[in-house]
């Protein structure tokens, strides 16, 4: 399901997104806090697209590419998924951006759309976000989203800062 904001369009991963995703997956600065900084091969990018498509079918949510409406360019990706992809774990929101699009508020804008989707479409009442303890820009996005610091916990086999958000439902 596509999501739209003032400046962005979020689209569930599909084959047409390969080049934009490759750009992120092969950029060591993007991967610095993800995958222990190891860039992905083209084959691994295709495998990720297939995995994400399967999760969309299973759950009705997963990863979206973030496209800038004005240019149509892929500027990043964002997700709603079970924390560390463990069934039954709390729902996690996450994001990553191509470096030249840092500092424009895109991560916050995309995450707000996903939070609304989580509440309205997925029935979520609680969300978490995790980041490398050194990834201060991501911590700031979490804070701008109204999330509160919870703890440092092990997820994805590494220590992560965890922020949480309780969603208020208006019936």
C-alpha positions as CSV (number, residue, x, y, z in Angstrom):
1,X,0.0,0.0,0.0
2,X,1.4,3.3,-1.1
3,X,1.6,6.2,1.4
4,X,1.9,9.9,0.6
5,X,3.1,12.9,2.5
6,X,3.6,16.5,1.5
7,X,6.9,15.8,-0.2
8,X,7.2,12.0,-0.3
9,X,5.7,8.9,-1.8
10,X,6.3,5.6,0.0
11,X,6.0,2.5,-2.2
12,X,6.2,-1.2,-1.1
13,X,9.4,-2.7,-2.6
14,X,9.1,-4.0,-6.1
15,X,11.5,-4.9,-8.9
16,X,11.5,-1.4,-10.3
17,X,13.2,-0.2,-7.1
18,X,16.3,-2.3,-7.6
19,X,18.7,0.5,-8.8
20,X,17.7,2.9,-6.0
21,X,18.0,0.1,-3.3
22,X,21.4,-0.9,-4.8
23,X,22.6,2.6,-4.4
24,X,21.9,2.5,-0.7
25,X,23.0,-1.1,-0.2
26,X,26.4,-0.5,-1.9
27,X,27.1,2.8,0.0
28,X,29.4,2.1,3.0
29,X,28.2,5.3,4.7
30,X,24.6,4.1,4.6
31,X,25.6,0.7,5.8
32,X,27.8,2.0,8.6
33,X,25.1,1.4,11.2
34,X,23.4,-1.5,9.4
35,X,24.9,-4.9,8.6
36,X,28.1,-4.0,10.5
37,X,29.0,-1.6,7.7
38,X,29.3,-4.4,5.1
39,X,27.8,-3.4,1.7
40,X,25.5,-5.8,0.0
41,X,26.1,-7.6,-3.3
42,X,23.5,-7.1,-6.1
43,X,22.3,-10.6,-5.4
44,X,21.7,-9.7,-1.7
45,X,19.7,-6.7,-2.8
46,X,17.5,-8.9,-5.0
47,X,17.1,-11.3,-2.1
48,X,16.1,-8.4,0.2
49,X,13.4,-7.3,-2.3
50,X,12.0,-10.9,-2.5
51,X,12.1,-11.2,1.3
52,X,10.3,-7.9,1.7
53,X,7.7,-8.8,-0.9
54,X,7.0,-12.0,1.0
55,X,6.5,-10.1,4.2
56,X,4.1,-7.8,2.5
57,X,2.1,-10.8,1.5
58,X,2.2,-12.3,5.0
59,X,1.7,-9.3,7.2
60,X,0.3,-6.4,5.0
61,X,3.4,-4.3,5.8
62,X,7.2,-4.3,5.6
63,X,9.6,-2.0,3.8
64,X,8.7,0.9,1.5
65,X,11.1,2.9,-0.7
66,X,10.9,6.6,0.0
67,X,10.6,8.6,-3.2
68,X,10.9,12.4,-3.4
69,X,7.7,13.5,-5.2
70,X,9.3,16.5,-7.0
71,X,12.1,14.4,-8.6
72,X,10.7,10.8,-8.5
73,X,14.1,9.8,-7.1
74,X,14.4,7.1,-4.4
75,X,15.9,8.9,-1.4
76,X,15.7,6.2,1.1
77,X,13.6,3.3,2.6
78,X,11.5,2.9,5.7
79,X,9.7,0.0,7.4
80,X,7.1,-1.3,9.7
81,X,8.1,-4.8,10.8
82,X,8.4,-7.1,13.8
83,X,11.5,-6.1,15.8
84,X,14.5,-8.0,14.4
85,X,12.0,-9.9,12.1
86,X,10.9,-12.1,15.0
87,X,7.3,-13.0,14.8
88,X,5.4,-11.8,17.9
89,X,8.0,-9.2,18.7
90,X,6.8,-5.6,19.0
91,X,6.4,-3.7,15.8
92,X,9.4,-1.6,14.8
93,X,9.6,1.4,12.6
94,X,12.9,2.1,10.9
95,X,14.5,4.2,8.1
96,X,17.7,4.8,6.1
97,X,18.5,7.5,3.6
98,X,20.9,8.1,0.8
99,X,23.5,10.5,2.3
100,X,22.7,13.5,0.1
101,X,19.2,13.5,1.4
102,X,20.1,13.6,5.1
103,X,19.0,16.7,7.0
104,X,15.9,17.4,5.0
105,X,13.4,15.9,7.4
106,X,12.6,13.0,5.1
107,X,13.1,10.3,7.8
108,X,10.8,12.1,10.2
109,X,8.2,12.7,7.5
110,X,8.2,9.1,6.3
111,X,8.1,7.7,9.8
112,X,5.1,9.9,10.7
113,X,3.2,8.4,7.7
114,X,4.2,4.9,8.8
115,X,3.1,5.6,12.4
116,X,-0.3,6.6,11.1
117,X,-0.4,3.5,8.9
118,X,0.5,1.3,11.9
119,X,-2.2,2.8,14.1
120,X,-5.0,2.9,11.4
121,X,-4.2,-0.1,9.2
122,X,-2.2,-2.5,11.4
123,X,-4.0,-1.8,14.7
124,X,-0.8,-1.1,16.4
125,X,-0.9,0.4,19.9
126,X,2.9,0.3,20.6
127,X,5.9,0.8,18.4
128,X,9.7,0.7,18.9
129,X,12.6,2.0,16.9
130,X,16.2,0.9,17.3
131,X,19.5,2.4,16.3
132,X,23.2,2.0,16.8
133,X,24.1,3.8,20.0
134,X,26.5,6.0,18.0
135,X,23.8,6.9,15.3
136,X,22.8,10.3,16.9
137,X,20.8,11.5,13.9
138,X,18.5,8.5,14.2
139,X,18.1,9.1,17.9
140,X,17.0,12.7,17.1
141,X,14.4,11.4,14.6
142,X,13.0,9.1,17.2
143,X,12.8,12.1,19.6
144,X,11.1,14.3,17.0
145,X,8.5,11.5,16.6
146,X,7.6,11.8,20.3
147,X,9.3,8.5,21.1
148,X,10.9,8.0,24.5
149,X,14.2,6.3,25.4
150,X,13.6,2.8,26.8
151,X,17.0,1.1,27.1
152,X,20.0,-0.4,25.3
153,X,19.1,-3.9,24.3
154,X,20.5,-6.6,22.0
155,X,18.7,-6.8,18.6
156,X,20.0,-7.9,15.2
157,X,22.9,-9.4,17.3
158,X,24.2,-6.0,18.3
159,X,23.6,-3.5,21.1
160,X,20.8,-1.1,20.1
161,X,19.4,2.1,21.6
162,X,15.6,1.4,21.9
163,X,13.0,4.1,21.8
164,X,9.3,3.4,22.3
165,X,5.9,5.0,21.4
166,X,2.5,4.2,22.8
167,X,-0.2,5.0,20.2
168,X,-3.4,6.5,21.4
169,X,-6.5,5.2,19.6
170,X,-9.5,7.5,19.1
171,X,-12.6,5.4,18.5
